[in-house]
Amino acid sequence: MTRFRPCIDLHDGQVKQIVGGTLRDHGAGPTENFVSEKPSAWFAEKFHRDHLTGGHVIKLGPGNESSAREALATWPGGLQVGGGITPANAGEWIDAGASHVIVTSVLFDADGRFLPSQLAGLVQAVGRERLVIDLSCRRTARGWTVAMNRWQTLTDLDVTEETLDRLAPHCDEFLIHAADVEGLCGGIDGELVEFLGNWGKLPITYAGGASSLADVAKVAALSDGKLDVTVGSALDLFGGKGVRYDDLVAWNRRG
């Protein structure tokens, strides 16, 4: 059954909703849809109170360590964490209260070539049952191509059945942002959702473009209930007007 999973996206130490495709290392800052005056712990406590399990805390760049730790300490074991995770520090984040660590960029070299040794190091550090592989991707001539480095750099890994089968024995879940529609509130990537649902061998959380409760229902229908979904910029909790947070809490309780 498709569930709503919450998110706490951190940028410069604040909870924000941004247009994913505008993240850059240099130049103008990202396009911000929402900047919260409330700390990360406030959101973590709310999700805890409403029993919204399996959510993720994503550190978008530097300056987010303390905010991430505050969220995890507020709900130990209730949230996953991603952003800058390596084999060397993954265990520290589990000790800080994360249920899982989420990884993308560390699995590739600077040119985007996949490094199996890095994946093996992460599994050794925390175990596959604590590992979520983020295969956030962009549409390319090859289909969907994994993008790393805050979705700025395309890798040599495509989101295919072969890729999912290859990585599945080494992780507990997948997290997949459709980076081209992330933060735009213009609707989901239905083809990607359907493809992932047809594979459906591990838990997968889809993120990107959900702008209404109808989009959440569409994820459920297209994936035959096999994908969970995150709603960000459209959510009233983050200043959006498309989806009521209370409706998503009710959605999770319906079954």
Secondary structure, 3 states (H helix, E strand, C coil): CCCECCEEEEECCEEEEECHHHCCCCCCCCCEEEECCCCHHHHHHHHHHCCCCCEEEEECCCCCHHHHHHHHHHCCCCEEEECCCCCCCHHHHHHCCEEEEEECHHHECCCCCECHHHHHHHHHHHCHHHEEEECCEEEECCEEEEEECCCCEEEEEECCHHHHHHHHHHCCEEEEEECCCCCCCCCCCHHHHHHHHHHCCCCEEEECCCCCHHHHHHHHHHCCCCEEEECCCCEHHHCCCCECHHHHHHHHHCC
